[in-house]
């Protein structure tokens, strides 16, 4: 069975987090109006989210269900 490399999972994780992080930063700044608070919330959320997403991707990569090869 083919599977994704860890490098591909990392690139997917980082590119996804960039998009989500930008949206989160815009929304947080709109609500708070505070650049410091926006930065803290965005960084903490994205570090945790990246770890969870990477683990989730690797888990699904090990599951063969729904793949056509």
C-alpha positions in Angstrom: 0.0 0.0 0.0 1.3 3.5 -0.9 1.5 6.0 1.9 2.6 9.6 2.3 6.1 10.4 3.6 6.6 12.3 6.8 8.0 15.2 4.8 4.7 15.5 2.8 2.7 15.4 6.0 4.8 18.1 7.5 4.5 20.3 4.4 0.7 19.8 4.4 0.5 20.6 8.1 2.5 23.8 7.7 0.6 25.1 4.7 -2.7 24.4 6.3 -1.6 26.1 9.6 -0.5 29.2 7.6 -4.0 29.6 6.1 -5.8 28.9 9.4 -3.3 31.1 11.3 -3.9 34.0 9.0 -7.7 33.7 9.4 -7.4 33.3 13.1 -5.1 36.4 13.4 -7.6 38.5 11.4 -10.5 37.4 13.4 -8.7 37.8 16.8 -7.5 41.2 15.9 -10.9 42.3 14.8 -12.4 41.1 18.1 -9.7 42.3 20.5 -8.0 45.2 18.6 -4.8 44.3 20.5 -1.8 43.1 18.5 -0.1 41.5 21.5 -3.2 39.4 22.4 -3.7 38.5 18.8 -0.1 37.3 18.5 -0.2 35.1 21.7 -3.6 33.5 20.7 -2.5 32.9 17.2 0.9 31.4 18.1 -0.4 29.1 20.9 -3.4 27.9 18.9 -1.3 27.2 15.8 1.5 25.3 17.6 -1.1 23.0 19.3 -3.2 22.7 16.1 -0.1 21.8 14.1 0.8 19.0 16.5 -2.8 17.6 16.5 -3.1 17.9 12.7 0.2 16.1 12.0 -0.7 13.3 14.3 -4.2 13.0 12.7 -2.6 12.9 9.2 -0.2 10.2 10.2 -2.9 8.2 11.8 -5.1 8.4 8.7 -2.1 7.6 6.6 -1.9 4.2 8.3 -5.6 3.4 7.5 -6.2 1.7 4.1 -10.0 2.2 4.1 -11.3 4.2 1.1 -8.2 4.1 -0.9 -8.1 3.1 -4.6 -4.6 1.9 -5.7 
